[in-house]
């Protein structure tokens, strides 16, 4: 770091909102939901099945995530499909899991060839 380079100092509003975003992902079910929505849209019923949780519980989590602008919706017929809101949310989830994988394994899953076990 150069002597004239200062670390960022964020406003209280930015820090407060950032903490809320991190709190939103601090719930295991919501983090799993975000992970399932990284690369494809899914309906509540698909998410509930994948997570082994009741649909109404998944819907409540999705409602909170939608209010936090972490997911967005699209109607397809009578179904509502959910997806991650934007690339920033997607990258936050990927980086969080990647960091944890580095903490837990000498060769994290995201550095191994596809289909290779630990």
N, CA, C and O atoms as a DFTB+ gen file, in Angstrom:
472 C
 N C O
     1  1       0.847      -1.173       0.000
     2  2       0.000       0.000       0.000
     3  2       0.891       1.234       0.000
     4  3       1.872       1.286       0.741
     5  1       0.570       2.210      -0.805
     6  2       1.326       3.451      -0.853
     7  2       0.983       4.305       0.359
     8  3      -0.120       4.217       0.900
     9  1       1.933       5.129       0.780
    10  2       1.730       5.969       1.957
    11  2       0.577       6.945       1.772
    12  3      -0.089       7.306       2.742
    13  1       0.335       7.376       0.536
    14  2      -0.737       8.342       0.297
    15  2      -2.087       7.694       0.000
    16  3      -3.066       8.395      -0.256
    17  1      -2.145       6.388       0.030
    18  2      -3.391       5.668      -0.231
    19  2      -4.124       5.430       1.080
    20  3      -3.576       4.852       2.019
    21  1      -5.353       5.877       1.129
    22  2      -6.171       5.708       2.327
    23  2      -7.190       4.600       2.086
    24  3      -7.724       4.482       0.983
    25  1      -7.466       3.785       3.107
    26  2      -8.542       2.802       2.944
    27  2      -9.871       3.533       2.799
    28  3     -10.004       4.671       3.249
    29  1     -10.851       2.889       2.177
    30  2     -12.141       3.562       1.999
    31  2     -12.841       3.799       3.337
    32  3     -12.769       2.983       4.256
    33  1     -13.501       4.912       3.413
    34  2     -14.354       5.209       4.560
    35  2     -15.748       5.415       3.985
    36  3     -16.007       6.380       3.266
    37  1     -16.642       4.481       4.320
    38  2     -17.983       4.531       3.764
    39  2     -18.911       5.290       4.697
    40  3     -18.675       5.375       5.902
    41  1     -19.959       5.832       4.123
    42  2     -20.943       6.547       4.936
    43  2     -21.689       5.553       5.823
    44  3     -21.718       4.355       5.541
    45  1     -22.286       6.060       6.890
    46  2     -23.061       5.213       7.794
    47  2     -24.192       4.516       7.056
    48  3     -24.498       3.359       7.344
    49  1     -24.821       5.209       6.101
    50  2     -25.918       4.608       5.339
    51  2     -25.440       3.405       4.525
    52  3     -26.112       2.376       4.470
    53  1     -24.278       3.546       3.897
    54  2     -23.732       2.450       3.093
    55  2     -23.398       1.266       3.992
    56  3     -23.733       0.127       3.664
    57  1     -22.749       1.517       5.109
    58  2     -22.359       0.439       6.024
    59  2     -23.598      -0.246       6.600
    60  3     -23.641      -1.474       6.681
    61  1     -24.589       0.521       6.993
    62  2     -25.813      -0.047       7.565
    63  2     -26.515      -0.945       6.553
    64  3     -26.949      -2.045       6.895
    65  1     -26.628      -0.487       5.325
    66  2     -27.289      -1.292       4.298
    67  2     -26.462      -2.533       3.947
    68  3     -27.023      -3.602       3.709
    69  1     -25.138      -2.398       3.913
    70  2     -24.273      -3.551       3.640
    71  2     -24.453      -4.619       4.717
    72  3     -24.498      -5.811       4.411
    73  1     -24.555      -4.197       5.964
    74  2     -24.767      -5.144       7.061
    75  2     -26.111      -5.850       6.889
    76  3     -26.215      -7.048       7.154
    77  1     -27.125      -5.136       6.456
    78  2     -28.435      -5.754       6.229
    79  2     -28.375      -6.785       5.104
    80  3     -28.997      -7.843       5.203
    81  1     -27.635      -6.488       4.040
    82  2     -27.479      -7.448       2.951
    83  2     -26.792      -8.705       3.470
    84  3     -27.216      -9.820       3.165
    85  1     -25.732      -8.527       4.252
    86  2     -25.028      -9.684       4.802
    87  2     -25.908     -10.463       5.775
    88  3     -25.848     -11.692       5.812
    89  1     -26.715      -9.769       6.555
    90  2     -27.657     -10.459       7.453
    91  2     -28.650     -11.294       6.662
    92  3     -29.012     -12.396       7.073
    93  1     -29.083     -10.773       5.544
    94  2     -30.038     -11.497       4.708
    95  2     -29.433     -12.826       4.268
    96  3     -30.123     -13.845       4.251
    97  1     -28.163     -12.822       3.915
    98  2     -27.504     -14.053       3.477
    99  2     -27.005     -14.896       4.643
   100  3     -26.569     -16.029       4.439
   101  1     -27.059     -14.367       5.855
   102  2     -26.577     -15.103       7.024
   103  2     -27.534     -16.220       7.442
   104  3     -27.200     -17.018       8.317
   105  1     -28.695     -16.286       6.841
   106  2     -29.649     -17.353       7.123
   107  2     -29.341     -18.539       6.205
   108  3     -29.244     -18.360       4.991
   109  1     -29.183     -19.744       6.760
   110  2     -28.825     -20.904       5.930
   111  2     -29.798     -21.172       4.778
   112  3     -29.369     -21.488       3.668
   113  1     -31.085     -21.051       5.031
   114  2     -32.063     -21.310       3.966
   115  2     -31.945     -20.270       2.863
   116  3     -31.978     -20.615       1.682
   117  1     -31.807     -19.005       3.233
   118  2     -31.700     -17.954       2.211
   119  2     -30.401     -18.088       1.403
   120  3     -30.392     -17.833       0.198
   121  1     -29.322     -18.482       2.053
   122  2     -28.069     -18.679       1.320
   123  2     -28.219     -19.838       0.328
   124  3     -27.748     -19.760      -0.807
   125  1     -28.886     -20.917       0.772
   126  2     -29.131     -22.047      -0.137
   127  2     -30.035     -21.622      -1.298
   128  3     -29.797     -22.003      -2.444
   129  1     -31.059     -20.843      -1.000
   130  2     -31.954     -20.350      -2.063
   131  2     -31.154     -19.539      -3.070
   132  3     -31.270     -19.748      -4.278
   133  1     -30.346     -18.617      -2.574
   134  2     -29.534     -17.789      -3.477
   135  2     -28.643     -18.670      -4.346
   136  3     -28.491     -18.417      -5.541
   137  1     -28.059     -19.697      -3.750
   138  2     -27.218     -20.607      -4.514
   139  2     -27.981     -21.332      -5.605
   140  3     -27.474     -21.508      -6.713
   141  1     -29.195     -21.750      -5.296
   142  2     -30.019     -22.445      -6.290
   143  2     -30.472     -21.528      -7.423
   144  3     -30.820     -21.994      -8.508
   145  1     -30.466     -20.233      -7.166
   146  2     -30.936     -19.269      -8.165
   147  2     -29.795     -18.599      -8.925
   148  3     -30.041     -17.693      -9.722
   149  1     -28.566     -19.021      -8.699
   150  2     -27.429     -18.362      -9.348
   151  2     -27.479     -18.458     -10.872
   152  3     -27.196     -17.482     -11.566
   153  1     -27.832     -19.618     -11.385
   154  2     -27.724     -19.837     -12.823
   155  2     -29.032     -20.134     -13.529
   156  3     -29.058     -20.306     -14.748
   157  1     -30.134     -20.196     -12.759
   158  2     -31.417     -20.447     -13.417
   159  2     -32.573     -19.942     -12.563
   160  3     -32.469     -19.807     -11.344
   161  1     -33.670     -19.672     -13.249
   162  2     -34.901     -19.283     -12.564
   163  2     -35.566     -20.529     -12.021
   164  3     -35.472     -21.610     -12.603
   165  1     -36.240     -20.360     -10.897
   166  2     -36.971     -21.493     -10.316
   167  2     -38.229     -20.985      -9.641
   168  3     -38.294     -19.858      -9.150
   169  1     -39.233     -21.865      -9.634
   170  2     -40.487     -21.585      -8.928
   171  2     -40.337     -21.995      -7.469
   172  3     -39.433     -22.755      -7.119
   173  1     -41.215     -21.494      -6.630
   174  2     -41.192     -21.823      -5.203
   175  2     -41.235     -23.335      -4.999
   176  3     -40.499     -23.875      -4.173
   177  1     -42.093     -24.016      -5.751
   178  2     -42.223     -25.464      -5.574
   179  2     -40.910     -26.190      -5.878
   180  3     -40.563     -27.146      -5.184
   181  1     -40.180     -25.751      -6.900
   182  2     -38.883     -26.361      -7.221
   183  2     -37.877     -26.127      -6.101
   184  3     -37.135     -27.029      -5.715
   185  1     -37.867     -24.901      -5.589
   186  2     -36.945     -24.565      -4.498
   187  2     -37.277     -25.365      -3.247
   188  3     -36.385     -25.887      -2.579
   189  1     -38.564     -25.458      -2.936
   190  2     -38.995     -26.197      -1.746
   191  2     -38.583     -27.662      -1.836
   192  3     -38.115     -28.243      -0.857
   193  1     -38.760     -28.253      -3.011
   194  2     -38.371     -29.650      -3.211
   195  2     -36.860     -29.816      -3.053
   196  3     -36.398     -30.719      -2.356
   197  1     -36.100     -28.942      -3.703
   198  2     -34.640     -29.032      -3.646
   199  2     -34.116     -28.877      -2.220
   200  3     -33.129     -29.507      -1.841
   201  1     -34.787     -28.031      -1.432
   202  2     -34.343     -27.766      -0.062
   203  2     -34.963     -28.706       0.968
   204  3     -34.504     -28.774       2.108
   205  1     -36.018     -29.438       0.561
   206  2     -36.715     -30.297       1.511
   207  2     -37.445     -29.496       2.575
   208  3     -37.529     -29.905       3.733
   209  1     -37.971     -28.349       2.167
   210  2     -38.684     -27.457       3.091
   211  2     -40.076     -27.178       2.544
   212  3     -40.307     -27.280       1.339
   213  1     -41.007     -26.826       3.434
   214  2     -42.362     -26.517       2.959
   215  2     -42.391     -25.254       2.087
   216  3     -41.660     -24.294       2.330
   217  1     -43.243     -25.282       1.080
   218  2     -43.394     -24.148       0.174
   219  2     -43.649     -22.823       0.860
   220  3     -43.018     -21.827       0.507
   221  1     -44.574     -22.770       1.853
   222  2     -44.834     -21.491       2.510
   223  2     -43.591     -20.913       3.208
   224  3     -43.400     -19.697       3.221
   225  1     -42.759     -21.768       3.778
   226  2     -41.536     -21.290       4.435
   227  2     -40.579     -20.706       3.392
   228  3     -39.979     -19.654       3.614
   229  1     -40.441     -21.385       2.269
   230  2     -39.583     -20.894       1.190
   231  2     -40.136     -19.571       0.653
   232  3     -39.373     -18.646       0.373
   233  1     -41.446     -19.481       0.513
   234  2     -42.067     -18.234       0.047
   235  2     -41.764     -17.071       0.980
   236  3     -41.511     -15.957       0.522
   237  1     -41.788     -17.321       2.275
   238  2     -41.471     -16.255       3.243
   239  2     -40.035     -15.782       3.084
   240  3     -39.766     -14.581       3.129
   241  1     -39.117     -16.713       2.898
   242  2     -37.717     -16.330       2.688
   243  2     -37.574     -15.528       1.396
   244  3     -36.876     -14.514       1.362
   245  1     -38.233     -15.981       0.343
   246  2     -38.166     -15.278      -0.936
   247  2     -38.753     -13.874      -0.839
   248  3     -38.242     -12.943      -1.462
   249  1     -39.812     -13.718      -0.072
   250  2     -40.413     -12.391       0.104
   251  2     -39.408     -11.446       0.763
   252  3     -39.273     -10.295       0.349
   253  1     -38.710     -11.925       1.777
   254  2     -37.687     -11.096       2.434
   255  2     -36.556     -10.765       1.464
   256  3     -36.077      -9.632       1.413
   257  1     -36.140     -11.764       0.701
   258  2     -35.059     -11.541      -0.256
   259  2     -35.483     -10.574      -1.368
   260  3     -34.676      -9.791      -1.869
   261  1     -36.737     -10.643      -1.733
   262  2     -37.245      -9.729      -2.759
   263  2     -37.296      -8.300      -2.222
   264  3     -36.943      -7.355      -2.927
   265  1     -37.736      -8.146      -0.979
   266  2     -37.764      -6.811      -0.369
   267  2     -36.349      -6.226      -0.260
   268  3     -36.164      -5.014      -0.364
   269  1     -35.368      -7.084      -0.054
   270  2     -33.975      -6.650       0.035
   271  2     -33.335      -6.505      -1.350
   272  3     -32.150      -6.193      -1.465
   273  1     -34.125      -6.734      -2.385
   274  2     -33.695      -6.643      -3.780
   275  2     -32.536      -7.592      -4.088
   276  3     -31.601      -7.255      -4.814
   277  1     -32.633      -8.791      -3.510
   278  2     -31.635      -9.823      -3.793
   279  2     -32.130     -10.789      -4.860
   280  3     -31.333     -11.418      -5.556
   281  1     -33.448     -10.904      -4.985
   282  2     -34.043     -11.716      -6.038
   283  2     -35.106     -10.892      -6.746
   284  3     -35.638      -9.925      -6.200
   285  1     -35.399     -11.296      -7.968
   286  2     -36.486     -10.672      -8.718
   287  2     -37.358     -11.768      -9.301
   288  3     -36.980     -12.939      -9.317
   289  1     -38.509     -11.380      -9.771
   290  2     -39.483     -12.365     -10.247
   291  2     -39.868     -12.108     -11.696
   292  3     -39.685     -11.023     -12.247
   293  1     -40.413     -13.171     -12.281
   294  2     -40.979     -13.108     -13.626
   295  2     -42.131     -14.088     -13.656
   296  3     -42.014     -15.212     -13.169
   297  1     -43.251     -13.659     -14.232
   298  2     -44.398     -14.561     -14.352
   299  2     -44.272     -15.405     -15.605
   300  3     -43.885     -14.918     -16.668
   301  1     -44.609     -16.692     -15.460
   302  2     -44.699     -17.603     -16.609
   303  2     -45.998     -18.351     -16.423
   304  3     -46.086     -19.275     -15.614
   305  1     -47.001     -17.953     -17.171
   306  2     -48.336     -18.539     -16.993
   307  2     -48.838     -18.212     -15.607
   308  3     -48.942     -17.043     -15.234
   309  1     -49.151     -19.250     -14.839
   310  2     -49.623     -19.030     -13.470
   311  2     -48.492     -19.138     -12.450
   312  3     -48.712     -18.949     -11.254
   313  1     -47.280     -19.441     -12.923
   314  2     -46.138     -19.584     -12.017
   315  2     -45.356     -18.286     -11.899
   316  3     -45.310     -17.478     -12.827
   317  1     -44.746     -18.108     -10.742
   318  2     -43.818     -17.004     -10.533
   319  2     -42.435     -17.623     -10.417
   320  3     -42.195     -18.497      -9.584
   321  1     -41.534     -17.155     -11.265
   322  2     -40.164     -17.651     -11.259
   323  2     -39.261     -16.633     -10.572
   324  3     -39.403     -15.425     -10.762
   325  1     -38.342     -17.139      -9.780
   326  2     -37.402     -16.284      -9.059
   327  2     -36.012     -16.470      -9.636
   328  3     -35.657     -17.549     -10.110
   329  1     -35.233     -15.400      -9.588
   330  2     -33.828     -15.452      -9.989
   331  2     -33.059     -14.421      -9.161
   332  3     -33.642     -13.496      -8.595
   333  1     -31.745     -14.602      -9.106
   334  2     -30.897     -13.643      -8.404
   335  2     -31.026     -12.302      -9.108
   336  3     -31.028     -12.238     -10.338
   337  1     -31.134     -11.233      -8.333
   338  2     -31.410      -9.892      -8.848
   339  2     -30.363      -9.377      -9.836
   340  3     -30.714      -8.815     -10.874
   341  1     -29.071      -9.566      -9.515
   342  2     -28.047      -9.013     -10.401
   343  2     -26.704      -9.711     -10.188
   344  3     -26.564     -10.582      -9.330
   345  1     -25.737      -9.311     -10.981
   346  2     -24.416      -9.919     -10.906
   347  2     -23.701      -9.690      -9.590
   348  3     -22.866     -10.501      -9.187
   349  1     -24.017      -8.593      -8.914
   350  2     -23.370      -8.319      -7.629
   351  2     -23.809      -9.322      -6.570
   352  3     -22.985      -9.820      -5.802
   353  1     -25.080      -9.614      -6.529
   354  2     -25.592     -10.604      -5.573
   355  2     -25.001     -11.968      -5.916
   356  3     -24.554     -12.698      -5.031
   357  1     -25.000     -12.300      -7.181
   358  2     -24.438     -13.575      -7.631
   359  2     -22.981     -13.699      -7.179
   360  3     -22.589     -14.723      -6.619
   361  1     -22.184     -12.661      -7.420
   362  2     -20.770     -12.705      -7.069
   363  2     -20.560     -12.760      -5.558
   364  3     -19.635     -13.421      -5.085
   365  1     -21.406     -12.076      -4.804
   366  2     -21.316     -12.112      -3.339
   367  2     -21.497     -13.537      -2.822
   368  3     -20.750     -13.985      -1.953
   369  1     -22.478     -14.241      -3.352
   370  2     -22.727     -15.627      -2.940
   371  2     -21.550     -16.515      -3.349
   372  3     -21.059     -17.299      -2.536
   373  1     -21.096     -16.401      -4.584
   374  2     -19.991     -17.223      -5.073
   375  2     -18.721     -16.957      -4.256
   376  3     -18.025     -17.892      -3.860
   377  1     -18.427     -15.686      -4.007
   378  2     -17.211     -15.352      -3.255
   379  2     -17.293     -15.824      -1.808
   380  3     -16.290     -16.261      -1.245
   381  1     -18.465     -15.741      -1.205
   382  2     -18.635     -16.199       0.173
   383  2     -18.379     -17.699       0.272
   384  3     -17.623     -18.150       1.132
   385  1     -19.006     -18.462      -0.602
   386  2     -18.822     -19.914      -0.578
   387  2     -17.376     -20.263      -0.938
   388  3     -16.787     -21.157      -0.330
   389  1     -16.807     -19.575      -1.909
   390  2     -15.418     -19.817      -2.287
   391  2     -14.462     -19.560      -1.136
   392  3     -13.520     -20.324      -0.924
   393  1     -14.696     -18.499      -0.399
   394  2     -13.852     -18.186       0.765
   395  2     -13.942     -19.300       1.807
   396  3     -12.927     -19.729       2.354
   397  1     -15.142     -19.755       2.074
   398  2     -15.337     -20.820       3.066
   399  2     -14.689     -22.117       2.599
   400  3     -14.089     -22.832       3.402
   401  1     -14.803     -22.427       1.316
   402  2     -14.149     -23.630       0.797
   403  2     -12.639     -23.570       1.011
   404  3     -12.018     -24.591       1.306
   405  1     -12.046     -22.393       0.865
   406  2     -10.610     -22.236       1.122
   407  2     -10.278     -22.466       2.595
   408  3      -9.210     -22.981       2.924
   409  1     -11.193     -22.083       3.471
   410  2     -10.965     -22.284       4.904
   411  2     -11.027     -23.755       5.293
   412  3     -10.365     -24.178       6.240
   413  1     -11.817     -24.531       4.566
   414  2     -12.091     -25.914       4.947
   415  2     -11.259     -26.973       4.226
   416  3     -11.181     -28.108       4.695
   417  1     -10.640     -26.632       3.107
   418  2     -10.000     -27.667       2.294
   419  2      -8.730     -27.126       1.654
   420  3      -8.683     -25.971       1.230
   421  1      -7.698     -27.966       1.586
   422  2      -6.456     -27.565       0.925
   423  2      -6.677     -27.250      -0.553
   424  3      -6.100     -26.305      -1.091
   425  1      -7.518     -28.054      -1.196
   426  2      -7.876     -27.808      -2.594
   427  2      -9.394     -27.673      -2.640
   428  3     -10.109     -28.672      -2.720
   429  1      -9.884     -26.437      -2.589
   430  2     -11.333     -26.228      -2.554
   431  2     -12.036     -26.764      -3.803
   432  3     -11.439     -26.889      -4.872
   433  1     -13.300     -27.071      -3.636
   434  2     -14.109     -27.657      -4.710
   435  2     -14.052     -26.810      -5.983
   436  3     -14.005     -27.357      -7.085
   437  1     -14.056     -25.491      -5.844
   438  2     -14.085     -24.651      -7.037
   439  2     -12.729     -24.625      -7.776
   440  3     -12.637     -24.034      -8.852
   441  1     -11.670     -25.259      -7.215
   442  2     -10.383     -25.373      -7.890
   443  2     -10.151     -26.770      -8.465
   444  3      -9.161     -27.000      -9.160
   445  1     -11.052     -27.692      -8.180
   446  2     -10.918     -29.071      -8.680
   447  2     -11.643     -29.202     -10.014
   448  3     -12.626     -28.507     -10.272
   449  1     -11.147     -30.097     -10.853
   450  2     -11.880     -30.381     -12.098
   451  2     -13.282     -30.900     -11.763
   452  3     -13.478     -31.573     -10.751
   453  1     -14.233     -30.588     -12.606
   454  2     -15.616     -31.052     -12.411
   455  2     -15.640     -32.565     -12.236
   456  3     -14.970     -33.298     -12.963
   457  1     -16.430     -33.025     -11.250
   458  2     -16.604     -34.446     -11.034
   459  2     -15.523     -35.087     -10.163
   460  3     -15.546     -36.296      -9.931
   461  1     -14.570     -34.272      -9.676
   462  2     -13.500     -34.807      -8.839
   463  2     -13.897     -34.658      -7.371
   464  3     -14.323     -33.583      -6.949
   465  1     -13.761     -35.716      -6.603
   466  2     -14.090     -35.671      -5.175
   467  2     -12.914     -35.130      -4.397
   468  3     -11.801     -35.027      -4.914
   469  1     -13.176     -34.777      -3.115
   470  2     -12.101     -34.218      -2.280
   471  2     -11.090     -35.248      -1.836
   472  3     -10.137     -34.914      -1.131
